[in-house]
């Protein structure tokens, strides 16, 4: 069985665990090593059980716990060549553990086949990932100003998608952030807004995705209700109404908790949602 748990998701820190049998992969380490360890313990794991750590990019909310975590593991650090170089400057001793990834070139990692793809973010070498196992496929796309062509192509038909829905545009524009920060977030190298996430979620579901986990919501410029409403409305408009309490069919849409361990998301090739 392949499962996914988010340990944290938001501007204050991001990390998630994907497991298939006895293989366990961590994606990002943007919370403290202590919090990562506690999250792993809740899953019956320890840092030493990790088979690889995948990093999307070098912003603090994705790597803040890495410098301590890598000392408690022996597994490789996997990311793009450019992110590897950036991390070498920041964290002493990491270089010997790097196994660089090439965009859009699948590679094996124990029970997984992993493919990195470029994102559009203001961090050199930033990427998202597709993970394939015998049970199904997972896509992870956060921290991107728009959905790149490579992301669109590679994530088509994934069974489970972890998708950024960072902000509501009007909330951001009328909110307290300084002008330069608003422009950064709204720009082509910023973050996906609810409406863009909703459009891509609908495209994913049309291609076969059965579950979408909305991630990296802004605390100041979004709410779970606004993100869910945007995505569910887009799905309904596309004739793809989501799974609800009264329905066992349709795609399932959930929100990744900001600072807590999520439920288990089971990766499977299915047409029915599970509640």
C-alpha positions in Angstrom: 0.0 0.0 0.0 1.2 3.5 -0.8 0.2 6.3 1.6 0.9 10.0 1.9 0.9 12.1 5.1 1.6 15.8 5.3 3.5 16.8 8.4 3.0 20.6 7.8 1.9 22.7 4.9 2.0 26.5 4.7 4.2 29.5 4.5 5.6 28.7 7.9 6.9 25.2 6.9 6.4 22.2 4.6 7.1 18.5 4.8 5.3 15.3 3.8 6.0 11.6 3.8 5.2 9.1 1.1 5.5 5.4 2.0 5.2 2.3 -0.1 5.7 -0.9 1.9 9.0 -0.5 3.8 10.2 2.5 1.7 9.7 5.9 3.1 10.5 9.2 1.4 10.4 12.7 2.9 9.6 15.6 0.6 10.9 18.9 2.0 12.2 19.6 5.5 10.8 23.0 6.2 10.0 22.5 9.9 12.3 21.7 12.7 14.0 18.3 12.9 12.2 17.8 16.2 8.8 18.3 14.6 9.7 16.1 11.7 10.8 13.4 14.2 7.6 13.7 16.1 5.6 13.4 12.9 7.5 10.3 11.9 7.0 8.8 15.4 3.3 9.2 15.0 3.6 7.0 11.9 5.7 4.5 13.7 8.9 5.7 12.0 12.2 7.4 12.9 14.5 9.6 10.8 16.8 6.5 10.3 13.9 4.8 8.4 13.9 7.4 5.6 15.2 6.1 2.3 15.6 9.5 0.7 14.9 13.2 1.3 13.6 15.1 -1.7 13.8 18.9 -1.7 11.8 21.1 -4.0 13.8 24.3 -3.5 15.9 26.3 -1.0 13.4 28.7 0.6 13.5 28.4 4.4 10.0 27.0 4.7 11.2 24.0 2.8 14.7 23.4 4.2 14.8 24.8 7.7 15.1 21.4 9.4 17.4 19.9 6.9 20.8 20.8 8.5 19.9 18.9 11.6 17.9 16.1 10.0 20.6 15.0 7.6 22.9 14.3 10.6 20.3 11.9 12.0 20.0 10.0 8.7 22.2 8.2 6.2 19.9 8.5 3.2 20.6 10.5 0.0 19.4 14.0 -0.5 17.7 14.2 -3.9 16.9 17.3 -5.9 18.0 19.2 -9.0 21.7 19.9 -9.7 21.1 23.7 -9.1 19.4 23.1 -5.8 22.3 20.8 -4.8 24.8 23.6 -5.4 22.7 26.1 -3.5 22.4 23.8 -0.5 26.1 23.1 -0.5 26.7 26.8 0.2 24.2 26.8 3.0 24.7 23.5 4.9 28.2 22.1 5.5 28.7 18.4 4.8 25.7 17.8 2.6 27.7 17.4 -0.7 28.6 13.7 -0.2 24.9 12.8 0.2 23.6 14.4 -2.9 22.1 12.4 -5.8 21.1 15.0 -8.4 17.9 14.7 -10.5 17.5 15.8 -14.1 14.2 17.5 -15.0 11.7 15.1 -16.7 14.0 12.1 -16.5 12.5 9.3 -14.3 14.8 7.6 -11.8 14.4 4.7 -9.4 14.2 5.1 -5.7 13.6 1.7 -4.0 9.8 1.0 -4.6 9.3 4.3 -6.4 10.0 5.8 -9.8 10.5 9.6 -9.3 10.4 12.3 -11.9 11.3 15.9 -11.1 9.8 18.7 -13.3 10.5 22.5 -13.3 8.3 24.9 -11.4 8.2 28.7 -11.9 9.5 30.1 -8.6 12.0 32.7 -7.4 14.4 30.0 -6.2 17.1 28.6 -8.6 16.4 25.0 -9.7 13.0 24.7 -8.1 11.0 21.6 -8.9 8.0 19.5 -8.2 7.8 15.7 -8.3 5.8 12.8 -9.6 6.1 9.5 -7.6 5.0 6.2 -9.2 4.5 2.9 -7.4 2.8 -0.3 -8.2 -0.3 1.1 -6.4 -0.6 4.3 -8.3 0.9 7.8 -8.7 1.3 11.0 -6.7 2.1 14.5 -7.9 3.5 17.3 -5.7 3.2 20.8 -7.1 3.6 23.8 -4.8 5.5 27.1 -4.9 5.0 28.0 -8.5 3.6 31.2 -10.1 1.9 29.2 -12.8 1.6 25.5 -13.9 4.5 24.9 -16.2 4.1 22.8 -19.4 6.2 20.1 -17.9 4.1 20.0 -14.7 0.9 19.8 -16.8 2.2 17.0 -18.9 3.8 14.9 -16.2 1.0 15.2 -13.6 -1.8 14.3 -16.1 -3.6 11.3 -14.7 -1.9 11.0 -11.3 -4.1 9.3 -8.8 -3.4 11.8 -6.0 -2.3 15.4 -6.4 -0.8 17.7 -3.7 -1.5 21.1 -5.2 -0.8 24.6 -4.1 -3.7 26.9 -3.5 -1.8 29.7 -1.8 -3.9 32.8 -1.9 -7.2 34.4 -2.7 -6.2 37.3 -5.1 -8.6 39.9 -3.6 -7.6 39.0 -0.1 -4.0 39.4 -1.0 -4.5 42.7 -2.8 -6.5 44.2 0.0 -4.4 42.7 2.8 -1.5 44.0 5.0 1.5 42.8 2.9 3.8 45.5 1.5 3.4 46.2 -2.2 6.6 44.5 -3.3 5.6 41.2 -1.5 2.1 41.3 -3.1 3.7 41.7 -6.5 6.1 38.8 -5.8 3.3 36.4 -4.8 1.1 37.4 -7.7 4.0 37.2 -10.3 5.0 34.5 -12.6 7.6 33.3 -10.1 5.3 33.5 -7.1 2.5 31.2 -5.9 -0.6 29.7 -7.3 -3.9 31.5 -6.4 -7.1 29.6 -5.7 -8.5 30.2 -9.2 -5.4 28.9 -11.0 -5.3 25.9 -8.6 -9.0 25.3 -9.3 -8.5 25.3 -13.1 -5.6 22.9 -12.9 -7.5 20.6 -10.4 -10.3 20.4 -12.9 -7.8 19.5 -15.7 -6.2 16.8 -13.4 -9.6 15.3 -12.6 -10.5 15.2 -16.3 -7.3 13.2 -16.9 -8.1 10.7 -14.1 -7.0 12.2 -10.8 -9.3 10.9 -8.0 -8.0 13.0 -5.0 -6.6 16.5 -4.7 -5.0 17.8 -1.5 -4.8 21.6 -1.4 -1.6 22.7 0.1 0.6 25.7 1.1 -2.4 27.9 2.0 -1.4 31.4 3.1 -2.4 32.2 6.7 -3.0 35.8 5.9 -4.4 35.7 2.4 -6.5 32.6 2.2 -8.8 30.3 4.2 -9.6 26.6 3.8 -13.2 27.5 3.0 -12.2 29.9 0.2 -9.7 27.4 -1.4 -12.3 24.6 -1.2 -15.0 26.7 -2.6 -12.9 27.7 -5.6 -11.8 24.2 -6.5 -15.2 22.6 -5.9 -16.9 25.3 -8.0 -14.5 24.7 -10.8 -15.1 20.9 -10.6 -18.9 21.4 -10.6 -18.7 23.8 -13.6 -16.7 21.1 -15.5 -19.3 18.5 -14.7 -17.0 16.8 -12.2 -18.8 17.3 -8.9 -16.6 16.3 -5.9 -17.3 13.6 -3.4 -19.4 14.9 -0.5 -21.0 13.4 2.6 -24.0 12.3 0.6 -22.1 10.9 -2.4 -19.6 8.1 -2.8 -18.5 9.1 -6.3 -16.4 11.9 -7.7 -13.0 13.3 -6.9 -12.1 13.9 -3.2 -10.8 17.4 -2.3 -9.2 18.1 1.1 -6.9 20.7 2.8 -3.5 19.8 4.1 -3.3 20.9 7.8 -1.0 23.8 8.4 0.9 22.5 11.4 -0.4 19.0 12.2 -0.1 15.5 10.8 -2.7 14.9 8.2 -4.9 11.8 7.7 -3.5 9.0 5.7 -4.1 9.6 2.0 -4.1 6.2 0.3 -2.8 6.1 -3.2 -4.8 3.8 -5.5 -6.2 3.6 -9.0 -9.8 4.1 -8.2 -12.8 6.0 -9.5 -14.6 6.2 -6.1 -13.5 8.5 -3.3 -13.0 7.1 0.2 -14.2 8.9 3.3 
